[in-house]
Amino acid sequence: MIRRLKHAVAWCLHSTGLIGLRESHRHGRIGLILMYHRVNDDADPFFPSLDVASFETQLDHVRATYRVDTLDGLARWLRDGPPGPPRVALTIDDGYADTHAVVLPRLRERGLPATLFLATAPPEEGRLLWLDRLRALLKLTPAPVLELPAQGFGPWPLASTEDRLSALGRIAGRLKRAGAGEVDDVTGELWRRLDGDAIPSTRAPLSWEQVQELAAGGVEIGGHTHRHYVLSHLGRDAARQEIATSLDLVRERVGRVASGFACPNGTADDYTPETLDLLREMGVEWACTTSPGFATESSAPLELPRIYTSMDSLSLFACRLAGLTRLREKGGAGPLAG
């Protein structure tokens, strides 16, 4: 009932033009940094995504309603620019094949810029990130039960999709709070116990050639670490290596210096003041979090908030951007996000 009421109110605000009236009076310096991950029509609960039609309507709405800028341009405007209506920047995290196959052509059709925060291990090594390998493993393993007593996992049944998603969420939640060694040890042991080598590969990582095509098509490439370990759980040297490898590979393989960065997972618990010091030392000018909010002239340039885009109606999306609904739906940054 509450959900239907929320949809109805959002539809009324959108259809009557009241959102546009609000936006015409909202001045100052406000940045709406939108966050995407996967965009496809797979409807796969193990690999959550935004459907293509919703993505297209969101792009059409922001193009018609706002000035869409690069993240670099928006961040510089927030710092130095004149007051004016809100501006939008589009950001995509991680680097999935559908960023090239689905997102890029739709950006090109509309002449819109975007920023990809790229985790560089997949294009460099030709295999998925650790969390995406876990997703595929828990989805496809023929094993009926998961049990790793030494790590405190299980025994958990894998009889249904719900069982498998529950196990995946519990493991991902634990490993997102772990250091690199534990992540590698646990994922490696799970791969052996659940016979990962027997599972057919159904998803290919983004390649460097595709990343280069994205960059040539108007997509800025920013850093997102190399292997997507959560930086607050790494020592200083390991964190430095994760950040530096990502930035160095973008420069070497794409020929661009990354001025932007996004910390994996991206909540306030996932990076530290030392992380921000490392980013400054390496010449990063802007960094995005996953904390929900509008970026303003007072936002810390290395802790820019973003807006989740996972809503299932254009009216709700438009209301969220206009500040008329909550900026993130419940559970938006859970263990299976990203």
Buried (B, 14 or more C-beta within 10 A) or exposed (E): EEEEEBBEBBBEBBEEEBBBEBBEEBEEBBBBBBBBBBBBEEEBBBBBBBEBEBBBBBBBBBBEBBBBBBBBBBBBBBEEBEEEBBBBBBBBBBBBBBBBEBBBEBBEEEEBBBBBBBBBBBBBEEEBBBBBBBBBBBBBBEEEBBEBEEBEBBEBBBEEEEBBBBBBBBBBEBBBBBBBEBBBBBBEBBBEBBEBEEBEEEBEBBBBEBBBEBBEBBBBBBBBBBBBBBBBBBEEEBBBBBBBBBBBBBBEBBEBEBBBBBBBBBBEEBBBEBBBEBBEEBEBBBBBBBBBBBBBBEBEBBBBBBBBBBBEBBBBBBBBBBBBBBBBBEEBBEBBBB
